[in-house]
Amino acid sequence: MIRREHASRCFLALLGFLVVSPLCHAQEPQEPNQKMVYEGTVGGLRHLEEGQPPAMIHATVDDMKRFREANPSARPGVVQSAGTASDLSYHGGAGGIGVETSPKIYLVLWGSQWNNNDPSGEEAILNNFYSGAGGSSWLNSVTQYCQGVASGTVHCNGMGTPAGNQLGILAGVWYDHGSTAPSKPKQSQIAAEAVRAASHFGNTTASSNASVQYVIATAHGHNATGVNADAGCQAAAE
């Protein structure tokens, strides 16, 4: 069965953008019948800016280490078993785009605050992760999802066009250090930086952005409101 909770970990075509801490991931809100148990106050669903969609914040590695030391018997987020009603089905996509068939990622190190201010080596971590993701067996699970099939389809079984897992998913890195980024960027400001990044990389049409994600990484200690103050934040924007 294809479960909904798996979808947010794939290169699916999402509407809007998600904000996460650097060593974590964001998820879309879970369905009511999928009870997610979050680990204390180190993460959770938060509204970062009025009028913007909520973001699921997951704790940084350091946060989780401290939490687990303080709560040795706690279990990570546990999802209860789900039945057929929770299977992910195709609904036609947005403008005909349901998955990213040829995904590309552009990494943006936003703001002059990055200069000599990367105590945890986040730049290298992000670069290494995105450089190695494409073509990996780890990411190959996304190819079970597809587009161009009948609405309501649950199992692609070779039909349609699958989500991509090609080599070279990291298509470019922009060190946007020419000016100072907001110390507490709003969701809308992060989205605006993603738009600038699209222009910087020459992706100025809808077709050139159909399978593209822009990861906006802020420097240590300069985080969006609602994100842990000990680490930078990033946004993936379609």
Secondary structure as the mmCIF struct_conf table of DSSP 4:
data_model
#
loop_
_struct_conf.conf_type_id
_struct_conf.id
_struct_conf.beg_label_comp_id
_struct_conf.beg_label_asym_id
_struct_conf.beg_label_seq_id
_struct_conf.end_label_comp_id
_struct_conf.end_label_asym_id
_struct_conf.end_label_seq_id
STRN STRN1 ARG A 3 ARG A 3
HELX_RH_AL_P HELX_RH_AL_P1 ARG A 4 ALA A 7
TURN_TY1_P TURN_TY1_P1 SER A 8 ARG A 9
BEND BEND1 CYS A 10 CYS A 10
STRN STRN2 LEU A 12 LEU A 12
BEND BEND2 LEU A 15 GLY A 16
STRN STRN3 PHE A 17 VAL A 20
TURN_TY1_P TURN_TY1_P2 PRO A 22 LEU A 23
BEND BEND3 CYS A 24 CYS A 24
HELX_LH_PP_P HELX_LH_PP_P1 GLU A 28 GLU A 31
TURN_TY1_P TURN_TY1_P3 PRO A 32 ASN A 33
BEND BEND4 GLN A 34 GLN A 34
STRN STRN4 MET A 36 MET A 36
HELX_LH_PP_P HELX_LH_PP_P2 VAL A 37 TYR A 38
TURN_TY1_P TURN_TY1_P4 GLY A 40 THR A 41
BEND BEND5 VAL A 42 VAL A 42
STRN STRN5 GLY A 44 ARG A 46
BEND BEND6 GLU A 49 GLU A 49
TURN_TY1_P TURN_TY1_P5 GLU A 50 GLY A 51
BEND BEND7 GLN A 52 GLN A 52
HELX_LH_PP_P HELX_LH_PP_P3 PRO A 53 PRO A 54
STRN STRN6 ALA A 55 ILE A 57
HELX_RH_AL_P HELX_RH_AL_P2 VAL A 61 ALA A 70
TURN_TY1_P TURN_TY1_P6 PRO A 72 SER A 73
HELX_LH_PP_P HELX_LH_PP_P4 ALA A 74 GLY A 77
STRN STRN7 VAL A 79 VAL A 79
HELX_RH_3T_P HELX_RH_3T_P1 THR A 84 SER A 86
STRN STRN8 ASP A 87 ASP A 87
TURN_TY1_P TURN_TY1_P7 GLY A 93 GLY A 93
STRN STRN9 ALA A 94 ALA A 94
TURN_TY1_P TURN_TY1_P8 GLY A 95 GLY A 96
STRN STRN10 ILE A 97 ILE A 97
STRN STRN11 VAL A 99 VAL A 99
BEND BEND8 THR A 101 SER A 102
STRN STRN12 LYS A 104 TRP A 110
BEND BEND9 GLY A 111 GLY A 111
HELX_RH_3T_P HELX_RH_3T_P2 SER A 112 TRP A 114
TURN_TY1_P TURN_TY1_P9 ASN A 115 ASN A 116
TURN_TY1_P TURN_TY1_P10 PRO A 119 SER A 120
HELX_RH_AL_P HELX_RH_AL_P3 GLU A 122 ALA A 133
TURN_TY1_P TURN_TY1_P11 GLY A 134 GLY A 135
TURN_TY1_P TURN_TY1_P12 SER A 137 TRP A 138
HELX_RH_3T_P HELX_RH_3T_P3 LEU A 139 GLN A 144
STRN STRN13 CYS A 146 GLN A 147
BEND BEND10 GLY A 148 VAL A 149
TURN_TY1_P TURN_TY1_P13 SER A 151 GLY A 152
TURN_TY1_P TURN_TY1_P14 ASN A 157 GLY A 158
BEND BEND11 GLY A 160 GLY A 160
STRN STRN14 THR A 161 PRO A 162
HELX_LH_PP_P HELX_LH_PP_P5 ALA A 163 GLY A 164
BEND BEND12 LEU A 167 LEU A 167
STRN STRN15 LEU A 170 ASP A 176
BEND BEND13 GLY A 178 SER A 179
HELX_LH_PP_P HELX_LH_PP_P6 THR A 180 PRO A 182
BEND BEND14 SER A 183 LYS A 184
HELX_RH_AL_P HELX_RH_AL_P4 GLN A 187 HIS A 200
TURN_TY1_P TURN_TY1_P15 PHE A 201 GLY A 202
BEND BEND15 THR A 205 THR A 205
TURN_TY1_P TURN_TY1_P16 ALA A 206 ALA A 206
HELX_RH_3T_P HELX_RH_3T_P4 SER A 207 ASN A 209
TURN_TY1_P TURN_TY1_P17 ALA A 210 SER A 211
STRN STRN16 VAL A 212 THR A 218
HELX_LH_PP_P HELX_LH_PP_P7 ALA A 219 ALA A 219
TURN_TY1_P TURN_TY1_P18 HIS A 220 GLY A 221
TURN_TY1_P TURN_TY1_P19 THR A 225 GLY A 226
BEND BEND16 VAL A 227 VAL A 227
TURN_TY1_P TURN_TY1_P20 ALA A 229 ASP A 230
BEND BEND17 ALA A 231 ALA A 231
STRN STRN17 GLN A 234 ALA A 237
#
